[in-house]
Amino acid sequence: MAGAVPVGATPSRSIPAGTTGADVSWPQCNGVNLGSEPPGASFGIVGVNDGLAGTENPCLASELGWESHLSYHSPVQVYVNTADPGNGVADWPTQNPSGAVNPYGACSDVTRHGEPVGADSRACAWDYGYNKAIQDVGWVSSSSTVRWWLDVETDNSWQSGKGLDSNEADLDGMLAALPSHTVGVFSTSYQWGQIVGPSLDSHSHALGTLPEWIPSGADSAGTSDCISLPAFTTGVVDYVQYMTSSDYDIACT
């Protein structure tokens, strides 16, 4: 597969607090020498998608190759774009994936312009998220050596108002498709609140305990930011992101 993970023999190990890393994705595809840039990174987190859920980063393989040569490269760390665009997109599901147990029930059809399309429901939103995560796994690897981060930001397409329940279901579907003990979430307290709302329903309780990776919005960061930035889950804060010429990250734990 195009984006197969270069899995090395180095065993999984924790990254010391204060260690500097970097995250790269499709914006770094043009003209960046990933053998030396971003400089000073001891660990990396690689974006799987080309800016949107359901698209593949065109330089995924080379960026994973860059990550595999860093000091702390096992487990491989990747992040995936998330979204809940609703049933106006061509790849919205019309039925549950084979073998998947959807906690929201069956994804049913509705008729639009005389054609059957998947309902704009929590069940179909769960299937949409599940399908996107399975696609991401295929682009990377199903190996247990992968650490997954869900990139949950308002830049992508989400439901609003009463549709926040569908957004939760969508993220639940992604979580169901990935090994749950390997998943964390990149977001801010504001964006998380805009996308999933002030509280999670009974199906979504696992989302509220995921480890956090928080962007500071600043051009520098230290371990003090790991406790000063507003949290949005009850999980531990693993990383804080800051931005200079590149996207850098500070390990918190």
C-alpha positions as CSV (number, residue, x, y, z in Angstrom):
1,M,0.0,0.0,0.0
2,A,1.2,3.5,-0.8
3,G,1.5,4.7,2.8
4,A,2.8,1.6,4.5
5,V,4.4,2.3,7.9
6,P,8.1,1.6,8.1
7,V,8.0,-0.4,11.3
8,G,11.4,-0.8,13.0
9,A,12.7,-3.0,15.7
10,T,12.8,-0.3,18.4
11,P,10.4,-1.2,21.2
12,S,7.7,1.2,22.3
13,R,8.9,3.7,25.0
14,S,7.7,6.8,26.7
15,I,8.9,10.2,25.5
16,P,10.5,12.3,28.4
17,A,8.6,15.4,29.4
18,G,10.0,18.5,27.7
19,T,11.2,16.6,24.6
20,T,10.6,18.5,21.4
21,G,8.8,16.9,18.4
22,A,7.2,18.1,15.2
23,D,4.1,17.3,13.2
24,V,4.1,17.3,9.4
25,S,1.5,16.6,6.7
26,W,0.4,17.6,3.2
27,P,1.6,21.3,3.6
28,Q,5.2,20.0,3.9
29,C,5.0,18.0,0.6
30,N,6.3,20.8,-1.6
31,G,10.1,21.4,-1.5
32,V,10.7,20.4,2.1
33,N,13.7,18.2,2.8
34,L,12.3,15.9,5.4
35,G,15.7,14.5,6.0
36,S,16.6,17.6,8.0
37,E,13.3,19.6,8.5
38,P,11.8,20.4,10.8
39,P,15.1,20.7,12.7
40,G,15.5,19.6,16.2
41,A,12.6,17.1,16.4
42,S,13.1,14.0,18.5
43,F,9.7,12.6,17.7
44,G,7.1,13.1,14.9
45,I,3.4,12.9,14.2
46,V,2.4,12.5,10.6
47,G,-0.8,13.6,9.0
48,V,-2.5,10.8,7.0
49,N,-4.9,12.9,5.0
50,D,-4.6,15.6,2.4
51,G,-6.4,18.2,4.5
52,L,-9.9,16.5,4.4
53,A,-11.3,13.3,5.8
54,G,-11.3,10.7,3.1
55,T,-8.3,12.0,1.2
56,E,-4.7,10.6,1.3
57,N,-1.6,12.8,2.0
58,P,0.3,12.5,-1.2
59,C,3.7,12.3,0.6
60,L,2.5,10.1,3.4
61,A,5.1,7.4,2.7
62,S,8.1,9.8,2.6
63,E,6.9,11.6,5.8
64,L,6.6,8.3,7.6
65,G,10.1,7.5,6.5
66,W,11.3,10.8,8.0
67,E,9.5,9.9,11.3
68,S,11.0,6.4,11.4
69,H,14.6,8.0,11.7
70,L,13.8,10.1,14.8
71,S,14.9,9.2,18.3
72,Y,11.4,8.3,19.5
73,H,9.7,6.6,16.5
74,S,8.0,3.6,18.1
75,P,5.1,3.6,18.2
76,V,4.6,5.3,14.9
77,Q,2.3,8.4,15.5
78,V,-0.2,9.6,12.9
79,Y,-3.1,12.0,13.0
80,V,-6.3,11.9,10.8
81,N,-8.7,14.5,9.8
82,T,-12.3,14.1,11.1
83,A,-15.6,15.5,9.8
84,D,-19.3,15.0,9.8
85,P,-20.6,16.6,6.5
86,G,-24.0,15.0,6.6
87,N,-25.8,13.2,3.8
88,G,-25.1,15.7,1.1
89,V,-21.8,14.1,0.1
90,A,-21.4,11.3,-2.4
91,D,-19.6,8.9,0.0
92,W,-22.3,9.1,2.8
93,P,-23.2,5.6,3.8
94,T,-26.6,3.9,3.0
95,Q,-26.1,0.9,5.2
96,N,-24.0,-0.4,8.1
97,P,-20.6,-1.8,7.2
98,S,-20.4,-5.6,7.1
99,G,-19.4,-7.0,10.5
100,A,-19.6,-3.7,12.4
101,V,-21.8,-3.3,15.4
102,N,-23.4,0.1,15.3
103,P,-24.6,1.2,18.7
104,Y,-27.0,3.7,17.1
105,G,-28.8,1.1,15.1
106,A,-29.3,0.7,11.4
107,C,-28.3,3.3,8.8
108,S,-31.5,3.6,6.7
109,D,-32.3,5.2,3.4
110,V,-34.3,8.3,2.6
111,T,-35.4,9.4,-0.9
112,R,-33.9,12.6,-2.4
113,H,-34.8,13.6,-6.0
114,G,-36.1,10.1,-6.5
115,E,-32.9,8.4,-5.5
116,P,-32.2,6.6,-2.2
117,V,-29.5,8.2,0.0
118,G,-28.4,7.5,3.5
119,A,-30.4,9.3,6.2
120,D,-28.9,12.3,8.0
121,S,-28.9,10.3,11.2
122,R,-26.6,9.3,14.1
123,A,-26.5,5.7,12.8
124,C,-25.3,6.8,9.3
125,A,-22.9,9.4,10.9
126,W,-21.3,6.5,12.9
127,D,-20.9,4.5,9.7
128,Y,-19.3,7.5,8.0
129,G,-16.7,7.9,10.7
130,Y,-16.1,4.2,10.9
131,N,-15.6,4.0,7.1
132,K,-13.2,6.9,7.1
133,A,-11.1,5.4,9.9
134,I,-10.9,2.0,8.1
135,Q,-9.7,3.8,5.0
136,D,-7.1,5.6,7.0
137,V,-5.9,2.3,8.5
138,G,-5.6,1.0,5.0
139,W,-3.4,3.9,4.0
140,V,-1.1,3.5,7.0
141,S,-1.2,0.0,8.6
142,S,-3.3,-2.1,10.9
143,S,-0.2,-2.7,13.0
144,S,-0.5,-2.3,16.8
145,T,2.7,-0.2,16.6
146,V,0.6,2.8,15.4
147,R,-0.6,5.6,17.8
148,W,-3.6,7.4,16.3
149,W,-4.7,11.0,16.9
150,L,-8.1,12.3,15.8
151,D,-7.8,15.9,14.5
152,V,-11.1,17.5,15.7
153,E,-11.2,21.1,14.4
154,T,-13.9,23.5,13.2
155,D,-12.1,24.0,9.9
156,N,-13.7,20.8,8.6
157,S,-17.4,20.1,8.0
158,W,-19.6,19.5,11.0
159,Q,-23.3,19.5,11.9
160,S,-24.6,22.3,14.1
161,G,-27.4,22.7,16.6
162,K,-29.2,19.4,17.1
163,G,-26.7,17.8,14.8
164,L,-24.0,17.8,17.5
165,D,-25.3,14.3,18.5
166,S,-24.4,13.2,15.0
167,N,-20.9,14.6,15.3
168,E,-20.4,12.6,18.5
169,A,-21.7,9.5,16.7
170,D,-19.3,10.1,13.8
171,L,-16.3,10.3,16.2
172,D,-17.6,7.2,18.0
173,G,-17.5,5.4,14.6
174,M,-13.9,6.4,14.1
175,L,-13.0,5.3,17.6
176,A,-14.7,1.9,17.0
177,A,-12.5,1.3,13.9
178,L,-9.2,1.9,15.7
179,P,-7.7,0.1,18.7
180,S,-9.1,2.3,21.5
181,H,-6.0,2.1,23.7
182,T,-4.0,3.8,20.9
183,V,-6.3,6.8,20.2
184,G,-6.0,10.4,21.4
185,V,-7.6,13.7,20.2
186,F,-6.1,17.0,18.9
187,S,-8.4,19.9,19.6
188,T,-9.0,22.9,21.9
189,S,-11.7,23.3,24.5
190,Y,-13.5,25.8,22.3
191,Q,-13.5,23.7,19.2
192,W,-14.4,20.5,21.1
193,G,-17.4,22.3,22.6
194,Q,-18.5,23.6,19.2
195,I,-18.3,20.1,17.6
196,V,-19.6,17.8,20.4
197,G,-21.3,20.2,22.7
198,P,-21.0,20.7,26.5
199,S,-21.7,17.1,27.3
200,L,-21.4,13.6,25.7
201,D,-24.3,11.1,25.5
202,S,-24.1,7.6,26.9
203,H,-22.8,6.2,23.6
204,S,-19.9,8.7,23.5
205,H,-18.5,8.3,27.0
206,A,-15.2,6.9,25.6
207,L,-14.6,10.2,23.7
208,G,-14.5,12.1,27.0
209,T,-11.6,10.1,28.4
210,L,-9.2,10.3,25.4
211,P,-5.7,11.7,25.9
212,E,-5.2,15.2,24.6
213,W,-2.9,17.0,22.2
214,I,-3.6,20.7,22.5
215,P,-2.5,23.5,20.2
216,S,-1.3,26.6,22.2
217,G,-1.6,29.0,19.3
218,A,1.8,30.5,20.5
219,D,5.2,30.5,18.9
220,S,6.8,28.8,21.9
221,A,5.7,26.3,24.6
222,G,7.0,24.6,27.7
223,T,5.8,21.9,30.1
224,S,3.9,24.5,32.1
225,D,1.5,24.8,29.2
226,C,0.6,21.2,29.7
227,I,-1.4,22.2,32.8
228,S,-2.3,25.8,32.0
229,L,-4.2,25.2,28.7
230,P,-7.9,24.4,29.1
231,A,-8.6,20.7,29.0
232,F,-11.6,19.3,27.0
233,T,-11.5,15.6,28.1
234,T,-10.6,13.9,31.4
235,G,-7.6,12.2,29.7
236,V,-4.0,13.2,30.2
237,V,-2.4,15.9,28.1
238,D,0.3,14.2,26.1
239,Y,1.5,17.1,23.9
240,V,1.2,20.8,23.4
241,Q,1.7,22.2,19.9
242,Y,3.3,25.5,19.1
243,M,4.1,27.1,15.8
244,T,7.3,28.8,14.5
245,S,8.6,28.1,11.0
246,S,7.1,24.6,11.5
247,D,4.6,22.9,13.8
248,Y,6.4,21.8,16.9
249,D,5.2,19.9,19.9
250,I,6.3,19.5,23.5
251,A,5.9,16.2,25.3
252,C,4.0,16.6,28.6
253,T,4.2,13.1,30.2
